[in-house]
Amino acid sequence: MRARILRLLLLTILVAAGLSSVAWTWALAQDVTQVETTGKQSAARIDRLEAALDQFAHDELIYVASGQIDTETLTATSNLSQQLVSESAWLLGGLAAGAAPSAGAVAEAVASLADVDGRARENIQAGLDLMAADLLFTETARTRQVLREQLRALRLAESNAVADARATDLKQAWMALASVAILFAWGLVRSARRPASEAPANVTPQATEPEPVALNVVPRPDPRPDPPPSIDLRETAALCTAISRLQSEGDLQPLLSRASTLLNASGVVVWMAAGEEMFPVAWHGYDSKQLSQLGPIGHSSLNAAADAWRTGTLQYVAGGAGSRSAIVAPLLGVERCMGVLAIEVSAGRETDTPTQAATTLIAAQLSTVLGGWPAGSSMPPAEIVPFERAAASS
């Protein structure tokens, strides 16, 4: 009777622990979703602020070139300043990295900009357009430069904060699941034991002959070889060396074929930035019709390629049932990210550390030779010249 009560109590504890683990894991998953949503919203707001600063600089060029400015443009510029202040307030209020030093610097720059804009509006109402223009364009020049630099730093801090929060939540989820698994294992072992009071009374122990002990036995080595590494490091080094000696666009295609074989990828695409969009410039494993259906990728698009372009960090997408996974590595230059290298792999390999590392190495080597190609700059797509002409002139 007592044994049954103990088993019932143990079962109750295991069920309660399992339900608690499910609830905790679900809460952590919701938190991860919220953090990622916050990060995407912050990135979009930073994009809008940088676009507003670009428009501000455009109006300033018109004012400096002509030496005068019309009231309509001046009013629009003042409204643009108000938009910067308002959008910055929304950004600072919803940051995942609210304690970052760059957030405080952005707040100070926005406060200074709001003060100058207030004085400029008083001059506009008094009909002193030139004085208002001097306030908006001269006194805010340094503030706008500081604001642009701190926005870039804030974008990186926000991306790191989102990644850290995601890693922390996932670690807690795994710890909870591991604790419950250990508890369930202990419960199974505990329930499998038969109490001494339940042992059959009519069983008499039988004497057993001791097993002979073999002497001077040399252990045989395990014939099974160690599993091979998932990535051939020699081939990775050879491929990176071949990329560093790239001379023409035509030589890039066989190198992508080698990369596809090395990474066990069904498709490889090099995307290069041109203005606010990325375009496929070289690929392996796809035909032109497939890529034309994809179209260009915008800077603010919500996908792994755009995320890698904006944040300069490696991204991956897990494939579902019947679909493949993807790894996207940024092509990083000295001052900017000039594009991405995207590969398509079988499901499960997107989290393979050697595969991610090899993809990053190949992308880094490609960025050194493709950096002089105008497709990696802000030129419009119509003005992009072939890789051979860019390499010859560099």
CORBEL-V710420 format. One record per pair of residues at least 24 apart in sequence whose C-alpha atoms are under 8 Angstrom apart, sorted by the first residue. I is the first residue (numbers start at 1). GAP is how many residues later the second one is. If there is no record, write none. Layout:
BEGIN
I:GAP, I:GAP
END
This chain:
BEGIN
3:192, 7:184, 10:177, 11:176, 14:169, 14:170, 14:173, 17:163, 18:162, 21:155, 21:156, 21:159, 24:149, 24:152, 25:148, 25:151, 28:141, 28:142, 28:144, 28:145, 29:140, 31:138, 32:133, 32:134, 32:137, 35:61, 35:127, 35:130, 35:131, 36:126, 36:130, 38:56, 38:57, 38:58, 39:56, 39:57, 39:119, 39:120, 39:123, 42:49, 42:52, 42:53, 42:113, 42:116, 43:112, 44:256, 45:42, 45:43, 45:46, 46:45, 46:105, 46:109, 47:253, 49:35, 49:38, 49:39, 50:98, 50:101, 52:28, 52:31, 52:32, 53:31, 53:91, 53:95, 56:24, 60:77, 63:70, 68:62, 69:60, 69:61, 69:64, 71:58, 74:55, 74:59, 75:49, 78:39, 78:42, 78:43, 78:58, 81:32, 81:33, 81:36, 82:32, 82:35, 84:26, 85:25, 85:26, 85:28, 85:29, 95:63, 96:62, 96:65, 96:66, 97:60, 97:61, 97:64, 97:65, 100:54, 100:57, 102:48, 102:49, 102:51, 102:52, 102:55, 103:47, 103:51, 105:42, 105:45, 106:41, 106:44, 106:45, 109:34, 109:35, 109:37, 109:38, 110:37, 112:31, 113:27, 113:30, 113:31, 116:24, 155:156, 156:155, 159:152, 230:124, 230:125, 231:31, 231:32, 231:123, 231:124, 231:127, 232:30, 235:27, 236:26, 236:122, 236:126, 239:123, 240:121, 240:122, 240:125, 243:122, 243:123, 243:126, 244:121, 244:122, 244:124, 244:125, 246:123, 247:141, 247:144, 248:139, 248:140, 248:143, 249:137, 249:138, 249:139, 252:30, 253:29, 253:30, 253:31, 256:27, 256:28, 257:27, 259:103, 260:24, 260:83, 263:82, 263:92, 263:95, 263:96, 264:81, 265:78, 265:79, 265:80, 265:81, 266:77, 266:78, 266:79, 267:76, 267:77, 267:78, 268:73, 268:74, 268:75, 268:76, 269:72, 269:73, 269:74, 270:69, 270:70, 270:71, 270:72, 271:68, 271:69, 271:70, 271:71, 272:66, 272:67, 272:68, 272:103, 272:104, 273:65, 273:66, 273:102, 273:103, 273:104, 273:105, 274:100, 274:101, 274:102, 274:103, 274:104, 274:105, 274:106, 274:107, 275:102, 275:103, 275:104, 275:105, 275:106, 276:102, 278:61, 304:24, 305:35, 305:37, 308:32, 309:28, 309:29, 309:30, 309:31, 310:27, 312:25, 314:46, 316:34, 316:35, 317:33, 318:29, 318:30, 318:32, 319:27, 319:28, 319:29, 320:27, 323:24, 325:24, 325:25, 326:24, 327:29, 327:32, 329:30, 329:31, 329:34, 330:30, 330:33, 330:34, 331:32, 331:33, 331:35, 331:36, 332:32, 332:35, 333:34, 333:35, 333:38, 338:29, 338:33, 338:38, 338:39, 339:37
END
